[in-house]
Amino acid sequence: QIMKKLIAGLAASLLIMSGNVAAHADHGKISGQVAVEVAAKAAKQMTFKDYGFDIGKLDGSWKDVSSTSFAVASLERDYYVVRAIHPDSGEKVYFKIAGNGMVIDAKETNDF
């Protein structure tokens, strides 16, 4: 009985994941808007954890920065560069976002 439930749950999980992959496969690369959303979410997460990027952990004020402070700075062959400007301090952070939506790096200068 437990095994049947486990297999059914696993099958449901696989269907959900494969549907998500298929949706992304149609598009190939994420859009600039999605890259901006990914960078905005990453900035918030980086206020409480250092993810090993060049810039390290961001100060807590970044968690309140609106996504309107983020914009695509450039589209490179395999990634986006998203620039964030803190509205109060003027501090800039550049995010390197892969075409699949993964954050590759974040730093204070756009020299990826």
ABEGO torsion letter per residue (X at the ends): XAAAAAAAAAAAAAAAAAAAAAAAAAAGBBBAAAAAAAAAAAAAAAAABBAGBAAEBBBAAAAABBAAABBBABBBAABBBBBBBBAAAGBBBBBBBBAAGBBABBBABBBX
